[in-house]
Amino acid sequence: MITKTVTLKKAQDICRQRKATGKWFGVTMEKKTDGKLRRMCARGGVKAGVTGAGRKFNPADHRVLGIWDRAKKDFRFINLDGIKEVRVLGIRYIVK
């Protein structure tokens, strides 16, 4: 795996771009609730299980990105300010 160092903004942009295209990506981030590291395989564009009721808040206001977590088989949020690394197509982007 190739390793590259990126800024937090670049890592956020990679996550947003992968979500927008519905492509899989890996992310390691610090959880907002308890500060623990969480590693997940995520994807955007998933429609299964969506009820149409909508969210009760705007994710951008809370600096989170809604995705589908493959391991949990449910929707989760990525803490955009807590991203530590992003993994895409054999490249590991580490936030410095």
C-alpha positions as CSV (number, residue, x, y, z in Angstrom):
1,M,0.0,0.0,0.0
2,I,1.3,3.5,-0.9
3,T,1.3,6.0,1.9
4,K,0.9,9.8,1.4
5,T,0.6,12.6,3.8
6,V,-2.3,15.1,3.3
7,T,-3.9,18.0,5.1
8,L,-7.2,17.5,6.9
9,K,-9.0,19.5,4.2
10,K,-7.7,17.2,1.5
11,A,-8.8,14.1,3.5
12,Q,-12.2,15.6,3.9
13,D,-12.4,16.4,0.2
14,I,-11.5,12.7,-0.6
15,C,-14.3,11.4,1.6
16,R,-16.8,13.8,0.1
17,Q,-15.8,12.9,-3.4
18,R,-16.0,9.2,-2.7
19,K,-19.4,9.6,-1.1
20,A,-20.7,11.6,-4.0
21,T,-19.7,8.9,-6.5
22,G,-20.9,6.0,-4.4
23,K,-17.5,4.4,-4.2
24,W,-16.1,2.4,-1.3
25,F,-13.4,3.9,0.9
26,G,-11.8,3.3,4.2
27,V,-11.5,5.8,7.0
28,T,-10.1,6.0,10.5
29,M,-11.4,8.8,12.6
30,E,-11.8,10.0,16.2
31,K,-15.4,9.6,17.4
32,K,-17.1,12.8,18.6
33,T,-18.8,11.1,21.5
34,D,-15.9,9.5,23.3
35,G,-12.8,10.3,21.4
36,K,-12.0,6.7,20.6
37,L,-10.6,5.8,17.2
38,R,-13.0,4.1,14.8
39,R,-12.0,2.4,11.6
40,M,-14.7,1.7,8.9
41,C,-15.3,0.8,5.3
42,A,-17.7,3.3,4.1
43,R,-19.8,4.3,1.0
44,G,-22.2,7.0,0.0
45,G,-25.2,6.8,-2.3
46,V,-26.9,3.9,-0.5
47,K,-30.7,4.1,-0.7
48,A,-31.6,0.8,1.0
49,G,-33.4,1.4,4.3
50,V,-34.2,5.1,3.6
51,T,-37.7,5.9,4.8
52,G,-38.0,9.3,3.2
53,A,-38.6,11.0,6.5
54,G,-35.3,12.9,6.3
55,R,-32.9,13.8,9.0
56,K,-33.8,16.0,11.9
57,F,-30.6,18.0,11.6
58,N,-28.3,19.3,8.9
59,P,-25.0,17.2,9.0
60,A,-23.0,20.1,7.7
61,D,-23.9,22.1,10.8
62,H,-22.3,19.4,13.0
63,R,-19.3,18.8,10.7
64,V,-20.2,15.2,10.0
65,L,-20.7,13.2,6.8
66,G,-23.4,10.6,6.5
67,I,-22.3,7.3,4.9
68,W,-23.1,3.6,4.9
69,D,-20.9,1.4,7.2
70,R,-20.3,-2.0,5.7
71,A,-19.4,-3.7,8.9
72,K,-22.4,-2.4,10.9
73,K,-24.7,-2.6,7.9
74,D,-26.2,0.7,8.8
75,F,-25.9,4.4,8.3
76,R,-23.2,6.2,10.3
77,F,-21.5,9.6,10.4
78,I,-17.9,10.5,9.9
79,N,-16.6,13.2,12.1
80,L,-14.9,15.4,9.5
81,D,-12.7,17.2,12.0
82,G,-11.5,13.8,13.5
83,I,-10.3,12.1,10.3
84,K,-6.9,10.5,10.9
85,E,-6.5,8.5,7.6
86,V,-8.4,7.7,4.4
87,R,-7.8,4.5,2.3
88,V,-8.7,4.6,-1.4
89,L,-7.6,2.2,-4.1
90,G,-4.4,1.0,-2.4
91,I,-3.4,4.5,-1.3
92,R,-3.3,5.4,2.4
93,Y,-3.7,9.1,3.0
94,I,-2.5,10.0,6.5
95,V,-3.6,13.4,8.0
96,K,-0.8,15.5,9.4
